[in-house]
Amino acid sequence: MKHTDELTQLLRLRRLREDAARLDFQRHRETRDAAQAAVTAREAEVARLRHERHSLVQRAGHEHAPAMPRLGIFTSTRREMLDDLLERAEYALIDDEESLTEAQDALDAAQAAWQREMARCEAVQMLRDRVQRDARWADAARAERELDASKRLAGWEAVR
């Protein structure tokens, strides 16, 4: 029974480690999801700025062409501002994508650690189950031998 108690204690420790690894995995998954959301939002911002810039160029070339001498400076200033915002958004998108890659790598490592802890926990569980089964089998065999011995002893006493 001593081995079973030790294995039960080891199993409790392994389960605690498995729980900690699972929580770490969940935390990394939330971080990765937040990074993915940031990339998606940044991609939408870049697309919006590109569309806005394209629309400005189209309007300046077609709709506002007659008024271009008066609106040219405003259109030029707005286009430069959009170009600057677009450039900043594209650089921020690159940074967000790098953060997403790092978050995914951390998530993969956390998942591998969690799987290792689950495997270790399962190995200890199987070992404890086998030790308990072997102990029950040994107890049953010992009880059977004792029963046989007591029957033989009773038979010898009856002969006397």
GIURJO-V275641 format. One record per residue. N is the residue number from 0. RES is the residue in one small letter. SS is DSSP state (~ for helix, > for strand, _ for the rest). PSI is psi in whole degrees, 0 to 359 (NA if undefined). BURIAL is # if it has 9 or more other C-alpha atoms within 8 Angstrom, else .. Layout:
BEGIN
n	res	ss	psi	burial
N	RES	SS	PSI	BURIAL
N	RES	SS	PSI	BURIAL
END
This chain:
BEGIN
n	res	ss	psi	burial
0	m	_	336	.
1	k	~	316	.
2	h	~	322	.
3	t	~	318	#
4	d	~	318	.
5	e	~	319	.
6	l	~	326	#
7	t	~	317	#
8	q	~	316	.
9	l	~	320	#
10	l	~	319	#
11	r	~	317	.
12	l	~	317	.
13	r	~	320	#
14	r	~	323	#
15	l	~	318	.
16	r	~	321	#
17	e	~	317	#
18	d	~	318	.
19	a	~	319	.
20	a	~	322	#
21	r	~	317	#
22	l	~	321	.
23	d	~	318	#
24	f	~	315	#
25	q	~	320	.
26	r	~	316	.
27	h	~	326	#
28	r	~	319	#
29	e	~	320	.
30	t	~	316	#
31	r	~	318	#
32	d	~	320	.
33	a	~	320	.
34	a	~	321	#
35	q	~	319	#
36	a	~	322	.
37	a	~	319	#
38	v	~	316	#
39	t	~	316	.
40	a	~	320	.
41	r	~	321	#
42	e	~	320	#
43	a	~	321	.
44	e	~	316	#
45	v	~	316	#
46	a	~	319	.
47	r	~	316	.
48	l	~	320	#
49	r	~	316	#
50	h	~	317	.
51	e	~	318	#
52	r	~	315	#
53	h	~	317	.
54	s	~	319	.
55	l	~	315	#
56	v	~	318	#
57	q	~	314	#
58	r	~	319	#
59	a	~	326	#
60	g	~	336	.
61	h	_	293	.
62	e	_	316	.
63	h	_	14	#
64	a	~	318	#
65	p	~	331	.
66	a	~	8	.
67	m	~	322	#
68	p	~	324	.
69	r	~	326	.
70	l	~	353	#
71	g	~	315	#
72	i	~	322	.
73	f	~	319	.
74	t	~	316	#
75	s	~	316	.
76	t	~	316	.
77	r	~	319	.
78	r	~	318	#
79	e	~	320	.
80	m	~	316	.
81	l	~	321	#
82	d	~	316	#
83	d	~	313	.
84	l	~	320	#
85	l	~	316	#
86	e	~	315	.
87	r	~	318	.
88	a	~	322	#
89	e	~	319	#
90	y	~	319	.
91	a	~	324	#
92	l	~	318	#
93	i	~	315	.
94	d	~	318	.
95	d	~	321	#
96	e	~	322	#
97	e	~	319	.
98	s	~	320	#
99	l	~	317	#
100	t	~	316	.
101	e	~	319	.
102	a	~	322	#
103	q	~	319	#
104	d	~	317	.
105	a	~	321	#
106	l	~	316	#
107	d	~	318	.
108	a	~	319	.
109	a	~	322	#
110	q	~	319	#
111	a	~	319	.
112	a	~	319	#
113	w	~	318	#
114	q	~	322	.
115	r	~	315	.
116	e	~	323	#
117	m	~	318	#
118	a	~	318	.
119	r	~	318	#
120	c	~	315	#
121	e	~	321	.
122	a	~	316	.
123	v	~	321	#
124	q	~	314	#
125	m	~	319	.
126	l	~	315	#
127	r	~	317	#
128	d	~	319	.
129	r	~	318	.
130	v	~	318	#
131	q	~	318	#
132	r	~	316	.
133	d	~	322	.
134	a	~	319	#
135	r	~	318	.
136	w	~	316	.
137	a	~	320	.
138	d	~	317	.
139	a	~	318	.
140	a	~	319	.
141	r	~	318	.
142	a	~	321	.
143	e	~	318	.
144	r	~	319	.
145	e	~	321	.
146	l	~	316	.
147	d	~	318	.
148	a	~	320	.
149	s	~	327	.
150	k	~	317	.
151	r	~	319	.
152	l	~	320	.
153	a	~	324	.
154	g	~	320	.
155	w	~	321	.
156	e	~	328	.
157	a	~	329	.
158	v	~	328	.
159	r	_	NA	.
END
